[in-house]
Amino acid sequence: MFLYGMQFLATSYLTKAFSLDQFSLYALILSICSPVFLLLNMNIRVLISTQGNHFSNFGFNLFRQLSLLLGFCITLVVASGLFGIQTYLLVFVLAAFRAFDGVFEWSYGYFLKKEQASAIGKSQIFRGIALGLPIVIGLFYTLSMEVFFSVVLLGLLVVFLVSDLRPELKLPKLSRSHFSEIRNILYVGFPLGLVALFDSLCIQIPKYGLEWSNFSELVGVFTSLFVFLQTMSYLGFAVVNSTLPSLAGYIKKSNTAAISNIVRKSSLIMLLITLAFVTTMYWFGEQILALAYTEEIAQYSKYFIIMCTFTLPMQLTMIYAYVLYAAGKFRTYLSISLIAAVCTLILTFWLVPKFSILGAIYAFGSAMWIKCIVVGIVYFVIKAKLNRA
C-alpha cells in the first residue's frame, strides 16, 4: 500500500511541477513503454513462484535479462521515432524506469517461491522511499523530468543491491542446454505476457485515441484521473487480498461454500468502498483534485465522478480473476483480456473524436464492465462444475 501511495504522490508532484503539455508527453511515452515491458516480463513473478521447480535459476535469470534488454531496445526505438530525437533522454530514463519494474518482479518471484512475503513488503517500502526522494529534492531545487527519474533510477538500483539481490539471481556460465530451457519458459510464460499486454492496452488505448484525435494535453488529464482511480482500487483490493490466496486450496477440495463465502464478502467490501469513494468525490471531487493535482485538472471533476463508478468493475474483476488463476484458467482469462482490449479499441476510436475525454472515459469504463461481466460468468461456470464434481 505504501508503494501505491508513493506512486500517486509522484504523479501529483509531476502534475504540479510541470505544464500539462509536458506531463501529457511523459504519459504518452510511458504508455508506449508499459505494454512492451508487460508483454516481455511475462508475469515472471507468477512463473517463478509457481513453476520454479521446473526450471533452473539460470534459465529464469538469463530469460529475464534478455527480455528486459529486448524491451529496452524496442521502447527506445519506437518511442524516439514517435516523439522525436529531442525526447531521447526522457524516453531513455522512462524505459529504464519500466525495466526496473521487471527487475523487481524477478526478485519478488523468488521471495514468493520461498514464502518470504516480508521481504516483498520490505522491498516495496524501500521502492516507495526511492520514489519519494526526488519529490523531497524537488521541493528545494528545480528538477527537469529527466533528472527526476534519474534520481529515482539511482534509488531503485541501491534498493535492489541492498534489499533484493540474492545468490540465485546471479548468472553462472552459459551453456547450450540453457537455450532450450529459455524456449520452454517462453512457451509457458507467453500467455501470461499477453494477458498483461491486453490489460495494459485497455488503459493505454484511450490515451492513443486522445492523441490521435488532437486532444494531446488531455492525455495528461486522463492519466492523472486514472492514477487516482487505480490507487483507490489497489488500496481497496489490499483490504481483501489476504483472504484470496486460500482460494486455490478450496478449489482443489471443491469446497464451493468456502469459495462463495470469500468471493461474496470480498465483493461486498469492494461495493462499500466504491460507494464511499464515489460519494466523497461527488461532494468534494473538485477540491480533492485541486489539492492532489492542479486547478486545471480539477476542472474535469464532473467527468472524474463518472470515472469513479468504474472502480467497482475493476475491483470485482480482480476478485474473479483470482478464482480463474487459482483454477488454472490462464488461457481463458487471456481470451477475456483480449475481448476487453478489442472493445476498448473500437469504443475509443468511435467515442473520443465525438466526446473528447468523456469518450475516453466511457470507452475505458465500458470495457471494464464487459470484462467484469464475462469474468463473473466464467466464475459461476467454474463454481457450477465444482458443485457437480
N, C-alpha and C positions, 0 to 999 in steps of 0.2 A: 504493500500500500504506500509505503514511503517513497519508493521509486516512482510510482504513478503520480504521486503528488508533486515530486520534483520535476517530472516531465511537464506537468501542467504549468508549474511556475516558470520553467524555461520558456515555454511558449508565450506565457504572459509577458515575460521580460522582453522577448524578441518583438512582440507587437508594440510595446511601448518605446523601445529603443530605436526602432527603425520605421520607415514610412510603410504604408500599406502596400505600395508597389514593390518595395524591397522584400517585405515579408511574403508577398504573393510569389515572387521569384523563388525564394527559398522553398516555399511549399510545393511549387511545381517541380523543382529539381528533386526534392525528396520523394515526390510522387512517381518519379521515374526510377529512382534508386530502390525504393522499398519493394516493389513487386519482383524485381530481378533478384535481390538477395533472399527474399522469402521463398522464391522458387528453388534457388540453388542451395539454400540452407536445408531444405527437405525435412524440416522439423527434426533436426538432429537430436534434440533433447529427448523426444519420444523414441527415436530409433535406438539411441544408446541405452536408455533406461529399460526398453522392452526387448531389444534384440542384441543387447550387449554380449550375451553368451554365445551368439552365433558367429560373431566376427571378432577379429583381433583389435586391440587398441591401435595398433599401427594402421590397420585398414581405415578405421574411423578417422584417425588423425590426418592421414595423407589425403583422404577424401575431403575433409574439412578444409585443408589448406588449398587444395586445387580448386574447390568450389568457390571459396572466398576470393581467390586470386582471379578466377574467371569472372565472377560478379563484379569485382572492382574494375576490371578492364572494360567490361561491357558498359557499365554505367558511365565511365569516363568518356568513352567514345560516343555513346548515344546522347547523353545529356549535353556534352560540349557541342556536339553537332546541332542539337535543337536550340540551344540558348546562346551559342556563340563562344568563341575562344576567350572573350573577355571575362566569361564566368568560370573559366577553367579552375581557378584556385578554389572557388566556392564549391564547385562540383567535386573537386578532389577531397576536400575535408568532409563534405556530406556523405560521399561514397565511403570514405574511411569510417565515418561515424556509424553508418548502417552495417559495415563489415564487422565492426566490433560487437554488434548485437549477435552475429553469428558466432563469434569467438566465445561469448558468454553462454550462448545456447549449448555450445560444445562442452564447456566445463560443467554446466548445470546437469547435463545428461549423466555424467559420471557421478555427480552428487546424488541424483535420484536413484541411480543404479545401486549405490551403496547406502541408500536411505538416509542421506545426510541433509535433511531439509534445513537444518540450522545453518549449514554452510551456504545454502542458496540465499537465505534471509540475510546473512552477514554480507554476502557479496552485493545484494541488491541495495542494502543500506549504503555501502561504500560507493556504488554506482550513482546513487542519488546525491551523495556528497560531491562526487566529481561533476555532476550537472550543476550543483549549486555554487561551486567555486567561482566560475566566470560571472555568475549573476552578482555575487558579492563584489568581485573586482570591478564589474561594470557600474556599480553604484558610485565608484570613486574615480574611475578612468573611462574615457570613451573607447569602446571596443568596436572594431568592424566585425561583421558576421564571420568572416574567415578566422579572425583572431579568437573570437568567442569559441568556435568549435575546435580550434587548435588546442585551446586550454582544456576543453572537455576531453579531447583525444589523449592528451598527456595524462590527465587524471585517470582515464579508463585504463591506460597502459599500466600505470602504477597499481591500480586496483587488481588487475589481472595477475601481475607478477607477485603481489603480496598476498592476495586472498584466494585466487583461483588456480594458479599454476600448480599442477600435481605431476608426479613422476610418470603417470600413464599418459600424460599429454605430450611427452617428449617423443621424438621420432628416432627409431633405430635405422639401420642401413636398409636401403631399398633392395628388394629382390623381385623377380618376375612374378612369383606366385601372388604377390600383393595386388597386381593389376586385375586379376580375375576376381579377387575379393572386392575391389572397388566397384567392378561391374555388378556384382551381386548386391552391394549396398545401394547402388543406383537403382537397381530393379525394385528393391523393397521400398526405398525412400521416395521415388519419383511421384507416386500418387499423393503422398503427404505434402510434397513440394507443390504440386498442382492445387491442392486444397488451399494452401497458404497464398498462392498466387491469385486464385479466383476470389478469395475472401478480401485480399488487398485491393483487387480491381473494383470490387463493389464500392470501396471508399474513394479510389483514385479516379475512376471514370467520370463522376460528376465534375471533378476539377478539370479534367481534359475537356469536357463539354463546355465549361465556362471559358476556358482559354480559347477554344476553337470558335466560340460564339462572340469573341471580342469583349468578354467581361473579365479581363485579366486580373484586375485588382480585387474582384470578388472571390478569387481563388483563396486569397488570404483570409477573407471573412469566413468562407465555408470551412476552411481548415481550423480556424480559431473556434468556431462553434462546435465542430466535430470533436476536437481535442477535449473540450469541456464535457461534451456528451460521453465520450469514451472513458474519461476519468471517472465520471459518476457511475458508469456501467461497471467498470472494474472494481470500484470501491464497494458497490452493491454486491457484486459477484463474490468478493472476498469474504462476505458475511457467511455464505453458504458453501464456500469452496472446501472446507474441511470435511464435510459430510459426503461429498460426491465420490471421492476415490473408492469408498466401500461398495459402490455400485457393481464393480467387476466381480467381487465375491458373491454378491446376491444374484447376479445373472448366472454365474456358474451353478448356483444352487437352485435356480429357477424360483427364487423367492420373490414373486411378483408383489406380494403385500408390502415387503420392505422397500422394494423399488418405488412403488407408487407412493408410499409414505414420504420418502426422501424427495421425490420429484414434486409432489403436491405441496409440501411445506416450503420447499425452496422457491417454487413458483409464487406462492402466496407472499413470501418475504419480498420477492422481486416486485410484485404488484404494489405492495405497500410503499416500497422505496420509490418506485416510479411515480406514484400518486403524490408523495411528499415532495419529490423533485419538481414535478410539473406545477404543483400548487405554488411552491416557492418562487419558481421562475415566472409564473403568471403575475404574482404581486410585486416581485422585486427584481425581475429579469433585467430591466434596463440598468438599474443601479449596480447589480452584480457584474454585468458585462463591462460596464464602465470602470468598475474597480479592478476586475480581473484583466481587462484588455484596455481598450480606449473608447472615447466617446464616439468615434467614427464607427467602430464595430457595434457599439451599444445601440446604434440606430436600427439595427436589424433584430432587436429583441423580440418583436412580434413573430418573426419567422423562426426564431430560436425556440419559442414556445411550441410551435408545431413540431420542430425537430425533436424536442424533448420527449414527445409521446412515443418516439421510436426507440426509446431506451428499453421499453418492455420487450419488444420482439428480439432485440439484441441480447438481452439477458436470458430470456426463455430459450433462445436458440443455443446459448452456451450450455444450459442445463440439459436440453435434449441431446445435444452433440456429445456430452459426456456419456450418455447412455449408449449412443451409437459406437463411440470409441471403445467403451467397456465391452460391448458385444462384438467387437472386431469388424464393424461395418465401415471400414475406411473408404472403400470404393463407392459405397452407397452415398456417404457424405460428400465424396468428391463430385458425384453427379449432381447433388443438391447445390453445392457451391457453384458449379458451372451454370446451372439454371439461374441462380441468383445473379451471377455476373452478366449473363446474356440479357436478363430482364433489365438490369441497371443500364447496360449499353443502349438498348432500344429506347427505354424511357428517357434517358439523358438527352439523346440527340433528337427526341421528339419534344420534350418539355422545356429544356434550357433555352433554346432560341426564342421561345414564346414568353417564358416567365422568369428568365434570368435565374437568380439564386434560389428563388422559390421552386423553380422547376428542378434544380439540382437536389434540393431537399426532398421533394416529392419522389424523384427518381430513386434516390438512396433509400428513403423510408419504405416505399412500395416494395422494393426488392427485399428489404429486411423482413417485412411481413410475409411475403411469399416464401422466403426461406424458412421462417419460423413455422409457418403452417405445414409445409412439406416435411420438415424435420419432425414436427409434432405427430404427423400422420405415421411416419416411419416408426416413431417411438411406440405408438399404440399397436402397430403391427407386431413389433418385437415382443411387446408385453403379451399380446394375444397368443403368439407362438409359444412363449414360455408357459403360459397357462395350460396349453394343450400337451406340453412335454411331460 
